[in-house]
């Protein structure tokens, strides 16, 4: 046990030791209802923020804090294992810092898709509880089951869930949903307890355009940097 604690206090393991300590404190505050569960969530996926980034990485349906906790747990365990089995046996000296940074990056790269799979397995059960059926549903795909009145109010169920949670959709007159249509939740309306949504195809096309735009902006930025040096 002492060997494990010593390894957890070494760089790079100490980074995750510190972050997991903060996350533990946060979850204690959530349990006693001092801190909000949806700490990083926003009402819309339109802007670039942590929750929308996690949705694009496959973490739709769970709070950002839960996704981050699972990522940090997996990455921390990987980093600790590498420290105990490899790094502690090597005379790294000053090389420990660049090697440690590389280990941190590699652990996060490996942990992210594994955590996404675990979150997808968890979120079906979580949706039975009311705190997990609000903003964290943004990015989820639903199937329209019913329209009311002129069609501006509709109801849908979460896709690919045996007992899919029902959600209320509010739509503008020029974007009415069709019964049986697959749509993606993109905005939460707290006053109405409902969501704005777009067609699944439109959502995918928008994500593709945004990805290309970001890549072109990065290319232009790197080009200007190279030209100035």
C-alpha positions in Angstrom: 0.0 0.0 0.0 2.8 2.4 0.8 4.3 1.7 -2.6 1.0 2.6 -4.3 0.7 5.9 -2.3 4.3 6.8 -3.1 3.7 6.1 -6.8 0.5 8.2 -6.7 2.5 11.2 -5.3 5.0 11.1 -8.2 4.7 13.0 -11.5 2.7 12.3 -13.6 0.4 10.3 -11.3 0.1 13.2 -8.9 -1.8 15.2 -11.5 -4.7 12.7 -11.5 -4.4 12.3 -7.7 -5.1 16.0 -7.3 -7.9 16.1 -9.9 -9.6 13.0 -8.5 -9.4 14.6 -5.0 -11.2 17.7 -6.3 -13.8 15.5 -8.0 -14.3 13.5 -4.8 -15.0 16.8 -2.9 -17.4 17.9 -5.7 -19.4 14.6 -5.5 -19.6 14.9 -1.7 -21.1 18.4 -2.2 -23.5 17.0 -4.8 -24.7 14.3 -2.3 -25.4 16.9 0.3 -27.0 19.1 -2.3 -24.7 22.1 -2.1 -23.2 21.7 -5.6 -25.3 21.3 -8.7 -25.1 18.0 -10.7 -25.2 19.9 -14.0 -22.2 22.0 -13.1 -20.8 22.4 -16.7 -24.1 22.0 -18.7 -25.5 24.9 -20.7 -29.0 25.3 -22.1 -27.8 24.9 -25.7 -25.2 23.1 -27.7 -24.7 26.1 -30.0 -21.7 27.6 -28.3 -18.3 25.9 -27.8 -18.1 24.8 -24.1 -17.1 21.7 -22.2 -20.5 20.0 -22.3 -20.8 20.4 -26.1 -17.2 19.2 -26.6 -18.0 16.0 -24.6 -21.2 15.5 -26.6 -19.1 15.6 -29.8 -16.8 13.0 -28.2 -19.7 10.5 -27.6 -20.7 11.5 -24.1 -24.3 12.6 -24.8 -26.8 11.6 -22.2 -24.7 11.9 -19.0 -23.7 15.0 -17.0 -20.3 16.4 -18.0 -19.1 16.0 -14.4 -19.9 12.2 -14.5 -18.1 11.9 -17.9 -15.1 13.7 -16.6 -15.0 11.6 -13.4 -15.0 8.4 -15.4 -12.3 9.7 -17.8 -10.1 10.8 -14.9 -10.6 7.4 -13.1 -9.5 5.4 -16.1 -6.6 7.7 -17.1 -5.5 7.9 -13.5 -5.4 4.1 -13.1 -3.5 3.8 -16.4 -1.0 6.5 -15.3 -0.5 4.9 -11.9 0.1 1.5 -13.5 2.7 2.9 -15.9 4.4 4.7 -13.0 4.6 1.5 -10.8 5.5 -0.9 -13.6 7.8 1.3 -15.8 8.7 4.8 -14.8 9.7 3.9 -11.2 12.2 1.4 -12.6 13.9 3.9 -14.9 16.6 6.5 -14.0 14.8 9.3 -15.8 16.1 12.3 -13.9 15.0 15.5 -15.7 13.5 13.4 -18.5 10.7 12.5 -16.1 8.9 15.8 -17.0 8.6 15.3 -20.8 8.1 11.6 -20.4 5.4 12.3 -17.8 3.6 14.8 -20.1 3.6 12.1 -22.8 2.1 9.6 -20.4 -0.6 12.0 -19.3 -1.5 12.7 -23.0 -1.5 9.0 -23.9 -3.6 8.0 -20.8 -6.3 10.6 -21.7 -6.3 9.5 -25.3 -6.9 5.8 -24.3 -9.3 6.7 -21.5 -11.7 8.8 -23.5 -13.2 6.2 -25.9 -13.3 3.6 -23.1 -15.1 6.1 -20.8 -17.5 6.9 -23.7 -18.5 3.3 -24.0 -19.0 3.0 -20.2 -21.1 6.2 -20.1 -23.3 4.9 -23.0 -23.9 1.7 -20.9 -24.7 3.8 -17.8 -26.9 6.5 -19.2 -29.9 4.2 -20.0 -30.3 3.5 -16.3 -29.6 7.1 -15.3 -32.5 8.4 -17.3 -34.9 6.8 -14.9 -34.0 9.5 -12.4 -35.2 13.1 -12.8 -31.9 14.9 -12.2 -30.4 13.0 -15.2 -33.2 14.0 -17.7 -32.6 17.7 -18.3 -29.6 19.5 -19.9 -27.5 16.3 -20.0 -29.9 14.9 -22.6 -28.7 17.5 -25.2 -27.1 15.7 -28.1 -29.3 12.6 -27.6 -31.3 11.2 -30.5 -35.0 10.9 -30.0 -37.9 9.4 -32.1 -41.1 11.6 -32.4 -44.1 9.6 -31.2 -46.9 12.2 -31.0 -47.8 15.7 -32.2 -50.3 18.0 -30.6 -52.4 20.9 -31.9 -50.7 22.5 -34.9 -47.6 20.4 -34.4 -45.5 22.9 -32.5 -45.8 20.7 -29.4 -44.6 17.1 -29.8 -43.5 14.2 -27.7 -40.6 11.8 -28.3 -38.7 9.0 -26.7 -35.0 8.4 -26.5 -33.7 6.2 -29.3 -32.3 2.7 -28.7 -33.7 2.5 -25.1 -36.1 -0.3 -24.2 -38.0 2.0 -21.8 -37.0 5.2 -23.5 -37.6 8.3 -21.4 -40.3 10.6 -22.9 -39.4 14.2 -23.6 -41.4 17.2 -24.7 -40.4 19.0 -27.9 -41.3 22.6 -28.9 -40.7 23.5 -32.5 -41.0 26.7 -34.6 -43.7 26.8 -37.3 -41.1 26.4 -40.1 -39.5 23.3 -38.5 -42.3 21.1 -37.4 -41.3 17.5 -36.5 -42.9 14.5 -38.3 -44.2 11.5 -36.4 -41.5 8.7 -36.5 -38.8 11.2 -37.4 -35.4 10.9 -35.7 -34.3 14.2 -34.1 -31.5 15.4 -32.0 -32.0 17.6 -28.8 -30.0 20.8 -29.2 -31.6 23.2 -26.6 -33.2 22.9 -23.3 -36.1 25.3 -22.3 -36.2 25.3 -18.5 -39.4 27.4 -18.2 -41.3 24.9 -20.4 -39.4 21.8 -19.3 -39.1 21.1 -23.1 -36.4 20.9 -25.8 -35.7 22.4 -29.2 -34.6 19.8 -31.7 -33.3 19.4 -35.3 -33.4 16.5 -37.7 -30.7 14.0 -37.2 -29.4 14.6 -40.7 -29.2 18.4 -40.2 -27.4 17.9 -36.9 -24.8 15.6 -38.5 -24.3 18.0 -41.5 -23.8 20.9 -39.1 -21.2 19.0 -37.0 -19.4 18.2 -40.2 -19.4 21.9 -41.4 -18.2 23.0 -38.0 -15.4 20.5 -37.9 -14.2 21.6 -41.3 -14.4 25.3 -40.3 -12.3 24.6 -37.2 -9.7 22.8 -39.2 -9.4 25.6 -41.7 -9.1 28.1 -39.0 -6.3 26.1 -37.4 -4.6 25.8 -40.8 -4.8 29.6 -41.3 -3.5 30.3 -37.8 -0.5 28.0 -38.2 0.2 29.5 -41.6 0.3 33.0 -40.1 2.5 31.8 -37.3 5.0 30.2 -39.7 5.0 33.3 -41.9 5.8 35.6 -39.0 8.7 33.5 -37.9 
